[in-house]
Structures are given as C-alpha cells and as structure tokens.
Amino acid sequence: MSKVRRGSNRDRIYRQVNELLELKSKYGHGPQIKLIFVKCDDNKHELDSFIDYWEGRVSKIVVKQMYNFYGLNDSDSTLKWYKEK
C-alpha cells in the first residue's frame, strides 16, 4: 500500500475504519462505509486479502482499475462491484 499511496499507513487506516465500524455497531446506526481498491500492477497481489478482510464488515467494496496519463496500466478496465448490501 505505501508504494502506491505514498505516506499512507495500512495498519493505521485499517484501525481507523475498524474504530468507525465499532462506533456504528455501538450506536446502531451510522454512515454506510464504501471502500475503493484501486488496482494496479504494484498492488494487485493484495486484492484477494483486501476483499477477504473487509467483506461482510463494510457496506460496499469497489475495485477500480488505475488509469495513468496514457490510459490503463492493465488490460482489465472493468469496474467490479464486489459487495453491496
């Protein structure tokens, strides 16, 4: 993740989203939480574990293909909706 999102910290982001989910559960309501995974050559190996971890916890998981200035980084340009409650 840090290679794709410079300055980000995966563990901190996961912890903060989980804290939000705990608050939502505690109060019985809250925002719908949608996570977007921007797939590229540098992180495509993380996709399955990302889906496995978040599926069933969040409202929606969306996987998008990363675009660059010249077009797609990968031949798969399909927008995939993995999870929707």
C-alpha positions as CSV (number, residue, x, y, z in Angstrom):
1,M,0.0,0.0,0.0
2,S,2.7,2.5,0.9
3,K,4.3,2.1,-2.6
4,V,1.0,3.0,-4.2
5,R,-0.2,5.6,-1.7
6,R,3.0,7.3,-0.5
7,G,2.8,8.5,3.1
8,S,-0.1,6.2,3.9
9,N,0.0,3.6,6.7
10,R,-2.1,0.4,6.1
11,D,-2.3,-0.5,9.8
12,R,-3.5,3.0,10.8
13,I,-6.1,3.1,8.1
14,Y,-7.5,-0.4,8.9
15,R,-7.5,0.6,12.6
16,Q,-9.4,3.8,12.0
17,V,-12.0,2.1,9.7
18,N,-12.5,-0.6,12.3
19,E,-13.0,2.1,15.0
20,L,-15.7,3.7,12.9
21,L,-17.3,0.3,12.4
22,E,-17.3,-0.3,16.2
23,L,-18.9,3.1,16.8
24,K,-21.6,2.3,14.2
25,S,-22.3,-1.0,15.8
26,K,-22.3,0.5,19.3
27,Y,-24.9,3.2,18.4
28,G,-26.9,1.0,16.0
29,H,-26.6,3.4,13.1
30,G,-24.1,5.4,11.2
31,P,-22.8,6.0,7.7
32,Q,-22.6,3.4,5.0
33,I,-18.9,2.6,4.5
34,K,-17.7,2.0,1.0
35,L,-14.1,1.0,0.3
36,I,-12.5,1.5,-3.0
37,F,-9.4,-0.5,-4.1
38,V,-7.6,1.0,-7.0
39,K,-5.9,-2.0,-8.7
40,C,-2.6,-1.6,-10.4
41,D,0.5,-3.8,-11.1
42,D,2.0,-2.8,-7.8
43,N,-0.9,-3.9,-5.6
44,K,-2.9,-6.5,-7.5
45,H,-1.4,-9.2,-5.3
46,E,-3.2,-7.6,-2.3
47,L,-6.7,-7.6,-3.8
48,D,-7.9,-11.0,-2.5
49,S,-6.7,-10.4,1.0
50,F,-8.3,-6.9,1.0
51,I,-11.7,-8.4,-0.1
52,D,-11.4,-11.3,2.4
53,Y,-10.7,-8.9,5.3
54,W,-13.4,-6.3,4.5
55,E,-16.2,-8.4,3.0
56,G,-19.1,-8.6,5.5
57,R,-17.8,-5.6,7.5
58,V,-18.5,-2.7,5.2
59,S,-21.4,-1.7,3.0
60,K,-19.6,-1.9,-0.3
61,I,-16.3,-2.9,-1.8
62,V,-15.5,-1.4,-5.2
63,V,-12.4,-2.4,-7.3
64,K,-11.4,0.1,-10.0
65,Q,-8.5,-0.2,-12.5
66,M,-5.9,2.5,-12.1
67,Y,-5.6,4.9,-15.0
68,N,-2.5,6.9,-15.9
69,F,-1.9,9.8,-18.2
70,Y,-1.6,7.5,-21.2
71,G,-4.5,5.1,-20.4
72,L,-4.9,1.9,-18.5
73,N,-1.9,0.3,-16.7
74,D,-3.5,-3.1,-17.3
75,S,-5.7,-4.6,-20.0
76,D,-8.6,-5.2,-17.5
77,S,-10.7,-2.0,-17.5
78,T,-13.8,-3.4,-15.9
79,L,-15.3,-1.8,-12.9
80,K,-16.2,-4.6,-10.5
81,W,-18.7,-4.3,-7.7
82,Y,-17.8,-7.0,-5.2
83,K,-20.1,-6.2,-2.3
84,E,-23.3,-4.3,-1.9
85,K,-25.8,-4.6,0.9
